[in-house]
Amino acid sequence: MEQQQTWDADAAQRYDTPGSGMFSPEVLAPTVAFLAGLAAGGRALEFAVGTGRVAVPLVGRGVPVTGVELSLAMIEQLRTKVDEATIPVIVGDMSTATAPGEYTLVYLVYNTISNLLTQAEQVACFRNAARHLTPGGRFVIELGVPDLRTLPPGQQGTLFDVQPGYIGLDTYDVVEQHLVSHHFSFDDSRQARLYRSKHRYIWPAELDLMAQLAGFELESRQADWTGTEFTAESRSHVSVYRIPTNP
């Protein structure tokens, strides 16, 4: 399952849900406020900018944003909102693509680092972020915590969400540290629609080691964008890594 196939024109069209889901004000407002504060008047670089869910309102807060994005379909959807002058986008892989200039903030939201399917690519992503940052600059990652504690021996999948018209199921390959998210959408008919995406899950401790290899130090970790304490029961985290000013 190639990432270009996952994030195709159909996915780009279905990605935006204005006013609801991850586009709801209660989700977006604290995300944008948190990132704007960390940018500290400097420039921001978003890895996997997608359709601009976060980048567009962040620009609206006065933060200059450049994006890196592999999917041409997602970029086309972004261009229905803003032009290249407003949010420049470098087409490429976030583990290797280079954007011009330096930044005070690089960020990756909504589990996007897990789209890189090998540990080596994920480490390269940290190193790529470090290359773009000024001393004291920050790399922010929003990432889910693998739900393996609910996976008994012999069972390969966990149900992560059930709503009217929707069921979400993750299946795990614990040897390769991969998971496939299966999204089932349905109505009153006998037919259902399936969308799948493949990921490499990362434990917080492994993520911290990747950061150290790239020259970062962990500055803070919280369960969400509003500052909820991160605990053993947290299902996600927002981690802030910083380039030391005196390495």
C-alpha positions as CSV (number, residue, x, y, z in Angstrom):
1,M,0.0,0.0,0.0
2,E,1.9,3.0,-1.3
3,Q,1.4,6.4,0.4
4,Q,0.6,8.0,-3.0
5,Q,-2.2,5.5,-3.5
6,T,-3.5,6.1,0.1
7,W,-3.6,9.9,-0.3
8,D,-5.1,10.0,-3.8
9,A,-7.7,12.4,-5.3
10,D,-10.5,10.5,-3.7
11,A,-8.9,10.8,-0.2
12,A,-8.2,14.5,-0.8
13,Q,-11.8,15.2,-1.6
14,R,-13.0,13.3,1.5
15,Y,-10.4,14.7,3.8
16,D,-11.9,18.1,4.6
17,T,-14.9,18.1,6.9
18,P,-15.3,21.8,7.6
19,G,-16.6,22.5,11.1
20,S,-16.6,18.9,12.3
21,G,-14.2,16.2,13.3
22,M,-10.6,17.3,13.2
23,F,-11.8,20.5,11.5
24,S,-14.0,21.4,14.4
25,P,-13.2,24.7,16.3
26,E,-12.6,22.8,19.6
27,V,-9.9,20.8,17.9
28,L,-8.3,23.4,15.6
29,A,-8.4,26.4,17.9
30,P,-6.1,25.0,20.6
31,T,-3.8,23.4,18.0
32,V,-3.3,26.7,16.1
33,A,-2.9,28.7,19.3
34,F,-0.3,26.3,20.7
35,L,1.8,26.3,17.4
36,A,1.5,30.1,17.0
37,G,2.9,30.5,20.5
38,L,5.9,28.2,19.8
39,A,6.6,30.0,16.4
40,A,7.4,33.0,18.5
41,G,7.2,35.4,15.6
42,G,9.3,33.3,13.3
43,R,8.6,31.1,10.3
44,A,6.9,27.6,10.5
45,L,7.4,24.6,8.3
46,E,4.7,21.9,8.2
47,F,5.7,18.4,7.2
48,A,2.8,16.7,5.3
49,V,0.9,19.9,5.1
50,G,-2.0,18.1,3.3
51,T,-5.0,20.3,2.5
52,G,-3.9,23.0,4.9
53,R,-6.1,22.0,7.9
54,V,-3.7,23.6,10.3
55,A,-1.5,25.7,8.0
56,V,-4.3,27.9,6.7
57,P,-5.6,29.1,10.1
58,L,-2.0,29.4,11.3
59,V,-1.2,31.8,8.5
60,G,-4.4,33.6,9.6
61,R,-2.7,34.1,13.0
62,G,0.2,35.9,11.3
63,V,2.6,33.0,11.2
64,P,4.4,32.5,7.8
65,V,4.0,28.8,6.9
66,T,5.8,26.7,4.2
67,G,4.6,23.1,3.6
68,V,6.2,19.9,2.5
69,E,3.8,17.4,0.9
70,L,4.2,14.2,-1.2
71,S,0.6,14.0,-2.5
72,L,-0.2,16.1,-5.5
73,A,-3.9,15.5,-4.9
74,M,-3.7,17.0,-1.4
75,I,-1.8,20.0,-2.7
76,E,-4.5,20.6,-5.3
77,Q,-7.1,20.6,-2.6
78,L,-5.0,23.1,-0.6
79,R,-4.8,25.3,-3.7
80,T,-8.6,25.7,-3.6
81,K,-8.1,27.6,-0.3
82,V,-4.8,29.6,-0.7
83,D,-2.3,30.2,-3.5
84,E,1.4,29.4,-3.6
85,A,2.4,32.9,-2.4
86,T,0.4,32.4,0.8
87,I,1.6,28.9,1.6
88,P,4.5,27.7,-0.6
89,V,4.7,23.9,-0.8
90,I,7.7,21.8,-1.6
91,V,6.7,18.6,-3.3
92,G,8.5,15.7,-1.7
93,D,9.0,13.2,1.1
94,M,9.1,14.8,4.6
95,S,12.2,12.7,5.5
96,T,14.3,14.2,2.7
97,A,12.7,17.3,1.1
98,T,14.4,20.6,1.7
99,A,12.6,23.9,2.1
100,P,14.5,27.2,1.6
101,G,15.5,29.3,4.6
102,E,15.4,28.7,8.3
103,Y,12.5,28.2,10.7
104,T,11.8,28.5,14.4
105,L,9.2,25.8,14.2
106,V,8.7,22.5,12.3
107,Y,5.6,20.5,13.1
108,L,3.9,17.3,12.2
109,V,0.2,16.8,13.3
110,Y,-2.4,14.0,13.4
111,N,-0.1,11.0,13.4
112,T,1.6,11.9,10.1
113,I,5.1,10.7,11.0
114,S,3.6,7.2,11.1
115,N,3.0,7.4,7.4
116,L,6.8,6.8,7.1
117,L,6.9,3.0,7.2
118,T,10.4,2.3,8.4
119,Q,12.3,3.3,11.5
120,A,15.1,4.6,9.3
121,E,12.7,7.0,7.5
122,Q,11.3,8.2,10.8
123,V,14.8,9.0,12.1
124,A,15.6,10.7,8.8
125,C,12.5,12.9,9.4
126,F,13.8,14.1,12.7
127,R,17.2,14.9,11.1
128,N,15.4,16.7,8.3
129,A,13.5,18.8,10.8
130,A,16.8,19.6,12.6
131,R,18.4,20.8,9.4
132,H,15.7,23.4,8.9
133,L,15.6,24.8,12.5
134,T,17.5,27.7,14.0
135,P,19.2,27.1,17.4
136,G,16.5,26.9,20.0
137,G,14.0,26.0,17.3
138,R,11.3,23.4,18.1
139,F,9.9,20.3,16.4
140,V,6.4,19.4,17.4
141,I,4.8,16.0,16.8
142,E,1.2,14.9,17.5
143,L,1.0,11.2,17.7
144,G,-1.3,8.4,19.0
145,V,-0.1,5.9,21.6
146,P,-0.3,2.3,20.2
147,D,-3.3,0.5,21.7
148,L,-1.5,-2.8,22.2
149,R,-2.6,-3.3,25.8
150,T,-6.1,-4.2,24.6
151,L,-4.7,-6.8,22.2
152,P,-4.7,-10.2,23.8
153,P,-2.5,-13.1,22.4
154,G,-3.8,-14.4,19.1
155,Q,-6.0,-11.3,18.3
156,Q,-4.7,-9.1,15.5
157,G,-7.1,-6.1,15.7
158,T,-8.6,-3.5,18.0
159,L,-11.8,-1.4,17.6
160,F,-10.8,2.2,18.0
161,D,-14.0,4.0,17.2
162,V,-17.7,3.3,16.7
163,Q,-20.2,6.0,15.7
164,P,-23.5,6.1,13.7
165,G,-22.4,5.3,10.1
166,Y,-18.8,4.6,11.0
167,I,-16.6,1.9,12.5
168,G,-12.8,2.2,12.9
169,L,-10.6,-0.9,13.2
170,D,-6.8,-1.2,13.5
171,T,-5.0,-4.4,12.6
172,Y,-1.4,-4.9,13.9
173,D,1.7,-6.6,12.7
174,V,3.7,-6.5,15.9
175,V,6.9,-8.0,14.3
176,E,7.2,-5.2,11.7
177,Q,5.6,-2.6,14.1
178,H,3.0,-1.8,11.4
179,L,-0.7,-1.2,11.7
180,V,-3.4,-0.8,9.1
181,S,-6.3,1.5,9.9
182,H,-9.6,0.3,8.4
183,H,-12.4,3.0,8.1
184,F,-15.8,1.6,7.4
185,S,-18.5,4.1,6.4
186,F,-22.1,3.0,5.8
187,D,-25.7,4.1,5.7
188,D,-29.1,2.2,5.8
189,S,-28.3,0.3,2.6
190,R,-26.5,-3.1,2.5
191,Q,-23.3,-1.5,1.2
192,A,-20.3,-0.1,3.1
193,R,-17.3,1.9,2.0
194,L,-13.8,0.9,3.1
195,Y,-10.8,3.2,3.3
196,R,-7.5,1.9,4.6
197,S,-4.1,3.5,5.5
198,K,-0.9,1.8,6.6
199,H,1.3,3.2,9.4
200,R,4.4,2.4,11.5
201,Y,3.5,3.0,15.1
202,I,6.0,4.5,17.5
203,W,6.2,4.3,21.3
204,P,6.9,7.6,23.0
205,A,10.3,6.3,24.3
206,E,11.3,5.3,20.8
207,L,10.3,8.7,19.5
208,D,12.5,10.3,22.2
209,L,15.5,8.2,21.1
210,M,14.9,9.3,17.5
211,A,15.0,12.9,18.7
212,Q,18.2,12.4,20.5
213,L,19.9,10.9,17.4
214,A,19.0,14.1,15.5
215,G,20.3,16.4,18.2
216,F,17.0,17.3,19.9
217,E,16.1,17.3,23.6
218,L,12.5,16.7,24.9
219,E,11.1,20.0,26.1
220,S,7.6,19.0,27.0
221,R,4.9,16.3,26.5
222,Q,1.2,16.6,27.1
223,A,-1.8,14.4,26.2
224,D,-3.4,17.0,23.9
225,W,-3.2,20.5,22.6
226,T,-4.9,22.0,25.6
227,G,-2.2,20.9,28.0
228,T,-3.8,17.8,29.6
229,E,-1.3,15.9,31.6
230,F,0.2,12.9,29.8
231,T,-0.3,9.7,31.8
232,A,-0.1,5.9,31.2
233,E,-3.8,6.1,30.2
234,S,-3.3,8.8,27.5
235,R,-4.2,7.7,24.0
236,S,-2.2,10.4,22.3
237,H,0.5,13.0,23.0
238,V,1.8,16.3,21.7
239,S,5.6,16.2,22.2
240,V,7.8,19.3,21.8
241,Y,11.5,18.7,20.9
242,R,14.0,21.6,21.0
243,I,17.4,22.2,19.3
244,P,19.7,23.3,22.1
245,T,21.1,26.8,21.8
246,N,24.5,25.6,23.0
247,P,24.9,22.0,21.8
